[in-house]
Amino acid sequence: MFTNFKDLEAYVLAQNTKKRIALANAHDEPALSAVVNAKRKGVVEGTLIGKEPEIIEMLHEMGENEADYEIIHFDGEELEAAKIAVKADIPMKGILQTSSFAKAILNRETGLIPEGARRLMSHVGMFEYEGRFVMITDAAINITPDLETQIGIIENALPVARALGNECPKVA
């Protein structure tokens, strides 16, 4: 069972596989920096969607060569940039409204929700606390959930806990 981010990172690095991460509206320094760091560690290939001149300038400031990334020049509606990103293994939100990113994820034709699946979107934040992972769900998405929504939130969070090796997580 994983109990800290260092062990989780070591596991990911040991897998020696790369995933495609697509950053929608990538002309955003904090988000672009995260992609660059993951690429440097060898765990992702980056697709950067957004204002190409700004992205290239930021990459150069970070000591990166733009040829090492797939850059899709895009200067349109942020929802459309998000729709491009959800086609990747790991879609990532850059400088765009969360609602636009969520609409792309929940789109019935092109989004990430499998047909027939519950369409409840929820959030899981992970923190290290006293030598273990603690997961906090829905700090901002489902603010006042009813009982059915609470059950859905737990159903969404359980696979995350199990993927970290916790077969019997405590729920409160």
FITIZA-717997 format. One record per residue: residue in three letters; x, y, z of N, C-alpha, C in turn. Coordinates in steps of 0.05 Angstrom, whole numbers, plus 32768, in hexadecimal, padded with zeros to 4 digits. Layout:
N
AlaXYZXYZXYZ ...
***
This chain:
172
Met80117FE88000800080008000801280198000 Phe800B802C7FEF801980457FEF801180578006 Thr802480628013801E8074802A802980908026 Asn803980948011804480AF800C804980B37FEE Phe804C80CC7FE7805080D37FCB806B80CA7FC0 Lys807F80C87FD1809980BF7FC8809880A27FBF Asp808A80917FCE808780747FC6807680727FAD Leu806180827FAB805080827F93805F808A7F7A Glu8070809F7F7D808080A87F67809480927F5E Ala80A180857F7280B480707F6C80A680597F5C Tyr808E80537F64807F803E7F56807980467F39 Val8070805E7F35806A80687F1A808380677F09 Leu809980717F1480B280717F0580BC80557EFE Ala80B780427F1080C080277F0B80B080197EF5 Gln809880237EF0808780167EDB8092801A7EBF Asn80A3802F7EBC80B080357EA3809D80367E8B Thr808680437E90807380487E7A806D80667E79 Lys8066806E7E61805F808A7E5D8042808D7E55 Lys803580A17E5F801980A77E58801980C27E49 Arg800580C67E39800280DF7E2B7FF180F27E3C Ile7FFD81097E437FEF811D7E537FEA81347E40 Ala7FD1813E7E407FCA81557E2F7FC1816C7E41 Leu7FCE81827E3E7FC981997E4F7FB981AE7E3E Ala7FA081B17E467F8E81C47E387F9581E17E41 Asn7F9881F37E2E7FA1820E7E337FBB820E7E44 Ala7FCF82037E377FE981FE7E437FFA82167E49 His7FF1822E7E40800082467E457FFB82507E61 Asp8000823E7E747FFB82417E91801482367EA0 Glu802482477EAB803E823F7EB7803C82297ECB Pro802A822A7EDF802A82147EF3802381F97EE7 Ala800F81F97ED6800681E07EC9801C81D57EB6 Leu802781E77EA6803B81DF7E93805481D57EA2 Ser805B81E17EB8807181D87EC8806D81BC7ED2 Ala805581B57EDA804F819A7EE3805381857ECD Val804A818C7EB4804E817A7E9D806C81777E98 Val807A818D7E988097818C7E9280A5817A7EA7 Asn809E817D7EC080AB816D7ED580A5814F7ED1 Ala808C81497ECA8084812D7EC5809381227EAD Lys809681327E9880A5812A7E8080C281257E87 Arg80CE81377E9680EA81337E9E80EE81197EAD Lys80DA81117EBD80DD80F87ECC80D780DF7EBA Gly80CE80E47EA280CA80CE7E8F80B080C07E91 Val809C80CC7E9D808280BE7EA0806C80C77E8D Val807180DD7E7F805D80E77E6C806A80F17E52 Glu805980F17E3D805E81007E25804A81177E25 Gly8052812F7E1E804181467E21803581507E07 Thr801B81547E08800C81637DF38003817D7E00 Leu800C81937DF4800681AD7DFF7FF381BC7DEC Ile7FDC81C37DF67FC781CF7DE67FC481EC7DEE Gly7FC781FF7DDC7FC4821B7DE47FD3822D7DD1 Lys7FD982447DDC7FE782597DCD800482527DC9 Glu800A82487DB18025823C7DAC803C824F7DB2 Pro803B82687DAA8052827A7DB08057827C7DCE Glu8042827F7DDE804582817DFB804F82677E07 Ile804582507DFD804E82367E07806C82337E02 Ile807482397DE9809182367DE280A282487DF3 Glu809A82607DF780A982727E0880AC82677E25 Met8096825D7E2F809782527E4A80A982397E4C Leu80A782287E3780B882117E3680D582197E36 His80DC822D7E2680F882367E25810182417E41 Glu80EF82507E4E80F6825A7E6980FB82437E7D Met80EF822C7E7780F282147E89810982037E7F Gly8117820C7E6A812E81FC7E60812681E47E4F Glu810E81E57E44810381CF7E34810481D67E16 Asn810581C27E05810481C57DE880E881BE7DDF Glu80DB81D07DD180C081CC7DC880BD81B37DB6 Ala80D281AB7DA980D181937D9880CC81797DA8 Asp80D0817A7DC280CB81637DD380AE81607DDB Tyr809D81727DD2808181727DD9807081747DBF Glu805881697DC08045816E7DAB803681887DB3 Ile8038819B7DA2802A81B57DA8801481B97D93 Ile7FFC81BC7D9D7FE581C17D8C7FDD81DF7D90 His7FE381EF7D7C7FDC820B7D7E7FBE820E7D7F Phe7FB4821B7D947F97821E7D977F9282397DA5 Asp7F8182497D997F7A82637DA57F5C82677DA3 Gly7F4D82527DA87F3082547DA67F2282517DC1 Glu7F0982477DC07EFA82437DD87F07822E7DEA Glu7F0882347E047F1682227E167F0982077E18 Leu7EEF82057E137EE181EB7E137EEC81D97DFD Glu7EF281E57DE67EFD81D67DD07F1981CC7DD6 Ala7F2981DC7DE47F4481D37DED7F4181BC7E00 Ala7F2E81BD7E127F2A81A87E257F21818E7E17 Lys7F1081907E027F0781797DF37F1F816B7DE6 Ile7F32817A7DDD7F4A816E7DD17F5A815F7DE7 Ala7F5C816B7DFF7F6C815F7E157F6081457E1F Val7F4581427E1F7F3A812A7E2A7F3F81117E19 Lys7F4B81147E027F5180FD7DF17F6B80EF7DFA Ala7F7A80FD7E0B7F9480F27E157F9080DE7E2C Asp7FA680D07E337FA580BE7E4A7F9F80CE7E63 Ile7FAC80E67E657FA980F77E7D7FA181137E73 Pro7F88811B7E747F8181367E6E7F8881487E86 Met7F9181607E807F9981727E957F8F818E7E8F Lys7F87819C7EA37F7B81B77EA17F9181CC7EA5 Gly7F9481DD7E917FA681F47E937F96820C7E9B Ile7F9A82227E8E7F8D823B7E957F72823D7E87 Leu7F5E822F7E937F4382307E887F30822B7EA0 Gln7F1782327E9B7F03822F7EB07EFE82117EB5 Thr7EFB820A7ECF7EF581EF7ED67EDC81E57EC9 Ser7EC881F67EC67EAF81EE7EB97EB381E57E9D Ser7EC581F27E8E7ECA81EA7E727ED881CF7E72 Phe7EEB81CB7E847EF981B17E867EE5819B7E8D Ala7ED381A07EA07EBF818D7EA87EAC81867E92 Lys7EA4819A7E827E9281957E6C7E9F81827E57 Ala7EB881867E527EC681747E407EC881587E4A Ile7ECD81557E647ECF813B7E707EB4812D7E70 Leu7E9F813B7E757E8481307E777E75812E7E5C Asn7E8181387E467E7481377E2C7E6D811A7E25 Arg7E5481157E1E7E4B80FA7E197E5980EC7E02 Glu7E6080FB7DED7E6D80F07DD57E8B80ED7DD8 Thr7E9881017DE37EB581027DE37EC281027DFE Gly7EB381027E137EBE81047E2E7EC880EA7E3A Leu7ECD80EA7E547EDA80D37E617EC780C17E70 Ile7EAE80C87E737E9B80B87E827E9180A17E70 Pro7E9680887E797E8D80717E687E6F80707E66 Glu7E6580667E507E4880647E4C7E3C80527E61 Gly7E26805A7E6C7E19804B7E817E2380507E9D Ala7E3A805F7E9F7E4580647EB97E37807B7EC7 Arg7E39807B7EE07E2E80927EF07E3D80AB7EE7 Arg7E2F80C17EE37E3B80D97ED97E4280ED7EEF Leu7E4980E27F067E5080F37F1D7E6E80F97F1B Met7E7581137F1A7E91811A7F1B7E9781227F38 Ser7EAD81187F427EB6811F7F5D7ED481237F5D His7EDE812C7F737EFA81337F757F0681247F8C Val7F1F811B7F897F2E810E7F9E7F48811D7FA1 Gly7F4D81287FB97F6781347FBF7F7681217FD2 Met7F8F811D7FCD7F9F810B7FDE7FB4811B7FED Phe7FB7811480067FCB812280177FD9810D8028 Glu7FF28112802E8001810280417FFB810D805D Tyr7FF480FB806F7FEF8103808B7FF780ED809E Glu800980F280B0801280DF80C4801980C480B8 Gly802880C480A2803280AB8096801E809C8085 Arg800980A9807C7FF6809B806B7FE880B08059 Phe7FDB80A580447FCC80B680337FB080BB803F Val7FA780D3803C7F8C80DB80437F7F80E6802A Met7F6880DC80247F5A80E6800C7F4280F88015 Ile7F40810F80097F2A8121800E7F1A81237FF4 Thr7F00811F7FF57EF081207FDD7EDF81397FDD Asp7EDB81437FC57EC881587FBF7EC981717FD1 Ala7EE0817C7FD27EE381957FE07ED581AC7FD1 Ala7ED081A97FB77EC481BF7FA87EB081B67F93 Ile7EAE819D7F8C7E9C81957F767E8081907F80 Asn7E7C817D7F927E6281767F9D7E6081827FB9 Ile7E58819A7FBB7E5B81A97FD47E4781A07FE9 Thr7E2E819C7FE27E1A81937FF57E0C81797FEA Pro7E1B81637FEA7E10814B7FDD7DFA813E7FEE Asp7DE681337FE07DD281237FEE7DDD81077FF2 Leu7DCE80F57FFE7DD880DB80057DE080CB7FEC Glu7DD180CC7FD67DD880BE7FBE7DF280C97FB2 Thr7DF580E37FB27E0E80EF7FA87E2680E77FBA Gln7E2280E67FD47E3780DD7FE67E4080C17FE0 Ile7E2D80B07FDA7E3380947FD37E4380947FB9 Gly7E3B80A47FA57E4A80A67F8C7E6680B07F90 Ile7E6A80C37FA17E8480CE7FA77E9680B87FB2 Ile7E8B80A87FC47E9B80927FD07EA1807D7FBB Glu7E8D80777FAA7E9280647F947EA8806E7F81 Asn7EAA80887F7D7EBF80937F6C7EDA80927F7A Ala7EDB80967F947EF480977FA37F00807C7FA9 Leu7EEF80677FAC7EFA804D7FB37F0E80427FA0 Pro7F0B80447F867F1F803A7F747F3A80487F77 Val7F3980617F7E7F5280707F837F6080647F9B Ala7F5280607FB17F5E80547FC97F6980387FC3 Arg7F5A80297FB47F63800D7FAD7F7B800E7F9C Ala7F7D80217F897F9480237F787FAD802A7F88 Leu7FA980367FA07FC0803C7FB17FC680257FC4 Gly7FB7800F7FC17FBC7FF77FD27FAB7FF67FEB Asn7F9880077FEE7F87800680067F6D7FF87FFF Glu7F6C7FDF80057F547FCE7FFE7F3C7FD4800F Cys7F407FDF80277F2A7FE480397F2D80018045 Pro7F28801580357F2C8030803F7F1680388052 Lys7F1D804980657F09805480777EFB806C806B Val7EE1806E806E7ED2808380627EC480928079 Ala7EC780AC80797EBA80BC808D7EAD80D58080 
***
